[in-house]
Amino acid sequence: MVKRIEPYGILFFEAQVLPESVAAIAELRRKAGVPVDTGECLFTRYPFREYWSKVLSMSSNRISAPVAVSWKRSKFRR
């Protein structure tokens, strides 16, 4: 589907696979001719390590939004 809509000059493609399927997202990203947007369903820091190592590319020159990540210990944690 990404290849079919590529001629329309879209800026990014929302990944249409389950967020847990890192391999499928990585394959989609490799085959797509446009940036693939994903990650909004990741709520803790742990899944990001796998995404950063398998999906993200350092050659990407597009950042969709400024991101600041801070992991603080909760005062409610036992």
N, C-alpha and C positions, 0 to 999 in steps of 0.2 A: 504494500500500500504506500509506503514512503516513496518508493520510486515513481509511482503513478502521480503523486501530488508535488513532486520535486520541481517540475517546470513552473509552478505557480509562485515560486520565490518565498516559500514559508520560512520563518525565522527559526523555528524549532518544532520538534515533533514530541508529543507527550507519549511516553512509553506505554504501550498497550499490553503489557505483560504484568504478571504478579510481581510485587516488589521483592518477594523472597527468591525469585528466580534470577539470581545475579548473572548466571551464564547466558540466559536468554536476553537479558538487557545488554550484556557485553556484545553478544552477536548482533543484535539490532543496531547498536552503536557503530560497529565495524561496517555493517552493510549499508547503513543510511547515508545519504549524501548531505544530510542536514543534522544539526545538533539534536540530541535526544535528551529530553527533560525527564528527570526522575528523582526520587529521593524524598519527596514530601511525606511519604508514609513511614519514614524511618524516625523513630522517636527517642532512641537512646544512642549513645556513642558507639556501641558495639557493632551494629551492622555497617557502620560507615567505613570501618577498616577494610572489610571485604569489598565494598564498593570502590574505595579509593585504590585498592590494589588491582582489581579486575575490570572495572568499568571505566573509570576516569582516565583521561589521557593528559599528560602534561603538555601536549602540543595544542590542546584546546585553547583558543584565545577568546572565548566568550564566557563571561560570568554574568548570570542572569540577575543576580542581586548581591549586594554586599553581605557577607556572612561573617559573623563573629561567633565562635564556639567557645563556650566556657563551661567547664564541668566542675561544679562546686558540690561539696558534700552537704547534704541536706541536714539541717539542724534537727529534723524529725527522725532521722535514721537511727536505728538502735545499734 
